[in-house]
Amino acid sequence: MLPLYLSIEGLYSYQDKQEIDFTQLTEAGLFGIFGKVGSGKSTILEAISFALYGETERLNKQEKRAYNMLNLRSDIANIVFEFLNYEGRRFRFTAQWKRRKKFEDTTSLERYAYEWKNGSWIPLDSNDGASVTQLTYPNFRRTIIIPQGQFKEFLELRGKDRSEMMKDIFNLDRFDLGSKVGILQKQNNSKLEQLNGALSGFDAVSTEILHSKQQELDTAQQQLTLVKEETASLEKEVSRLTESKKIREELAHKKEELQEYLLEQPRISQLEKELQTYETTQLAFREILNTTHSLNKEKEQLTHKIEQLTSRKLDVLSRLEKEETEWEKIAPDFQRLDLFKAESEDLKLLISIVQNKKQQEALHKRLQDGKPYLLQAQEEEKKLLSSIESEEKRLDELKNTRVDTSVLLALEAWYQTDENIHSSINELKTQIQQLRDELTQTTKVFEEQSIAIDDWESALLQQEAELNTVFTSLQQEETHLKVQAKLSEFADNLADGQPCPLCGALDHPYPMINHDVAVNIQEVLGKQTEIKQRLQQLKANHQVLTAASIRQREKNTQLAQQESNLQKMAEKLNIHREQFRWEEFSPTDKTTYLSYKDKNHLAETHIKLAETSLKEFRVQWQSAQSKIEKYKSSLAEFEQRIIVLDQLNQHNTAQINILKIDEFGQFEETILVNKKQETLHKIKLLEEGHKRLSESIQSLRTEFAHINGERTASKEQFQQLYQQLNNKQAEISALLKEHGYSDIVQVQHILQKNLNVEHNRKTIQEFNLNLQILLRHIADLEKRIVHDAYEESIYQEKTTLYTLKREEMELQIRVTGALEKEYARLRVEFDKKEKLLEEYEKLTFRKSNLTTLENLFRGSGFVNYVSSIHLQRLCEIANQRFHRLTKNNLSLTINENNEFEVIDFLNNGFKRSVKTLSGGQAFQASLCLALALAENIQSMNKADKNFFFIDEGFGTQDPESMNTVFETLQYLNKDNRIVGIISHVEELKERIPRAITVVNDTEKGSRLY
């Protein structure tokens, strides 16, 4: 990341907007930001972090962060930060919030992100800086912007925390495949268990059984072919006889239908005559009668309309005379309407004058009552300032009593690790005992079955094979007995001289005799049921023992693994106990440590209480100041409003035109209001009455003219209808004479029948057509039965014989079908068994491979291994500068827990903790690691330039070490490294090529120069 521009407004001590152009500073490769303590230097780094991530080191979200970060003299906070990311893309991140009307309330934080594209800023979907920097906030402040007092954080991080950081920065989570391997193992084991259960159901399938079943099927298919040929011959003869019988039955039915048609023929003839008369009459009279009826109906409607129009004409004339009388009554007052309106406006001004005088009196009273409150608030402010000063002194005294927290933290970490190891050992012992108990329960399952664990599967398979052999033999015996029973039934029904239903022979010298076939079948079926039950029980036992065998193997593996883990944890506990180095404390007794911790806790509690009290005093002081300003503002407002009201009354008095103010000056406000309402009401009545009457008179006159015209037109239309009716009556009389009717009643009687001409004509045609078709059909059927030689006795004999032959064929089909299904089932089961065995081999091999992967990825071991490689590489890069800074006296290394240690070459190269380094040495080590980490990130992101900030830290260096550090930083520019330094040490300005200075002005806040 390379910063380009930053503006800060209203943040902490920054009151007015301040801007930094980083492009001029970063050109030098090394630049500085200088200022006194509290001037606002670190706020620059905090503004950058807050714009990118919405996070800050000083305050969290529960501490009214928006209010406390906002400058007390500003109403808005605004941060704008522009930079180039590792890809050279330009981004802008902004943060803004405002103060509400209540001083301590602020609006919600608004953060936005943009990218510069095609000459404009394009909004981004996410305002999270990690999406463009590829660094989370904790890692950003460890590698890019390192806040004050936290420069050593990466150096002193614990092994686990540093590994997590390396995972995040270098994306090492892609190597953590343990959970995925576990899912694959679970899926593979589940499939193995399913295959074990599935294979247990295929023990009765073998090559020998399949071959035997195929031979039985071939024999049955040959017998079925012979029976089908005999059945087909009989079926053809029975079909011919059945067709002849159907023709005779159809002929008898058609003759019965012909008799019904002959009985219906007279009615059809009569209907045909009536239809002809109706059609003639309808054609001559229907249209003229309908026209006459319509004219009579129209005449009645027109007569009713004329009567209604006459009544409406009289009503409108009466209403018009009434409205004109009312108009004459209001005309004089309407001419004086403008005078009434002017009087209403004068009354409105008089009411306003009276109301303003009342407000002036109330404001005078509030002005006098408010002055004592202002004096009281000013006294309260002075007392609070005194309390704040005394509380600040007490807080400084309490902070000097703090104890060394580094010892507490180290001891707490050691004791916590010790407890965790003990807890792990106890948990492992419990798990080992549970595994041993489960193995004992599994062994009991085999003991209950009286089968050895080693060869249980072969023993069960042998028993199952024997039972399947017996069951197959019983099935063959059952089929043979059923065939014998059916043949015996045919033999019992044979009679001399009648053909055999199977072979057709007329002589039966040796009929079949078979006794007790049904009893034998029942015995065979009983034995089959018994064998099936034993096979089901054997299958259930196989599933139970399979599951028990799998459990036993898995539990033995788990037991060995847990015992190994227990031994490792015991060794780890011994190593941990040897690392206890605090002589004044005991590794087995925490009493001294807890007392030391309570003392520190008590001191911190007193400090927090003092800080809380000081904060409350400051809040009260701010509240008192707000109250004083509020009182002053209110009193000034009262005085201004009194002057405004006086000027308004003078203006209103000058605006009165008609009324005399001396005559109305003593009236109460209510009297004036009532008089004004009366005048307004009178004006409203006059305006509304004038408008209503004008519109009503005009409307009535228009309506009268419209009704009169419509009535005249209706009378003329009535005369025309009367003439048309007379003409139609003459036409009807002429038609009656022409068709021979005495009067119109005869015609109406015929037309009232309202016959359906189309339907009746269709009925007559269909009757005649169907009668002709029926006669031809009867003649055709009589020709077909002349030479068919049909006899009912022959038909019955052939039908019975055909039924017996079909029963024989169906029996043979069922036997053959059963054999085909059984053979197909065995064929499918045999193929399934071969596929299952092949799949079982693959899954067993896969299980072995997955176990190897599980051991490799257990406990993030592989990720930690990759993380340690990255850390070792960081050490090598950092030592290139650290050796030079320490004159080859010290070197950094990584121990087995991925924690940094120091190799002391002045003391025979012994290793020691980095916490034993002095402040200056720790700064040098942290600087070298930060530079190494930045180089790694730059290489990973392929960035052209890399940049980071250092906040303080140089005050710990002696002059000679300072020279070495500066030489190191200056060489960075040659490798496209840019470093920004923040410090209050003024002597450093001379050694920094470019710098800006931060000055905190008491009136204008922090400003940049």
Secondary structure as UniProt FT lines:
FT   STRAND          2..9
FT   TURN            12..13
FT   STRAND          18..21
FT   HELIX           22..26
FT   TURN            27..28
FT   STRAND          30..35
FT   TURN            37..38
FT   HELIX           41..53
FT   TURN            61..62
FT   HELIX           65..69
FT   TURN            72..73
FT   STRAND          76..84
FT   TURN            86..87
FT   STRAND          90..99
FT   TURN            103..104
FT   STRAND          110..117
FT   TURN            118..119
FT   STRAND          120..123
FT   HELIX           130..133
FT   HELIX           137..143
FT   STRAND          145..146
FT   TURN            148..149
FT   TURN            151..152
FT   HELIX           153..156
FT   HELIX           159..170
FT   HELIX           172..175
FT   HELIX           178..199
FT   HELIX           200..202
FT   TURN            203..204
FT   HELIX           207..335
FT   HELIX           337..399
FT   TURN            400..401
FT   HELIX           405..449
FT   HELIX           456..492
FT   TURN            496..497
FT   TURN            501..503
FT   HELIX           517..578
FT   TURN            583..584
FT   HELIX           591..654
FT   HELIX           661..664
FT   TURN            665..666
FT   HELIX           669..739
FT   HELIX           744..752
FT   HELIX           757..784
FT   HELIX           792..857
FT   HELIX           858..860
FT   HELIX           861..885
FT   TURN            886..888
FT   STRAND          890..894
FT   TURN            896..897
FT   STRAND          900..904
FT   HELIX           905..907
FT   TURN            908..909
FT   STRAND          910..913
FT   HELIX           914..916
FT   HELIX           919..941
FT   STRAND          946..951
FT   HELIX           954..956
FT   HELIX           959..972
FT   HELIX           973..975
FT   STRAND          977..983
FT   HELIX           986..991
FT   STRAND          994..1001
FT   TURN            1002..1004
FT   STRAND          1005..1008
//
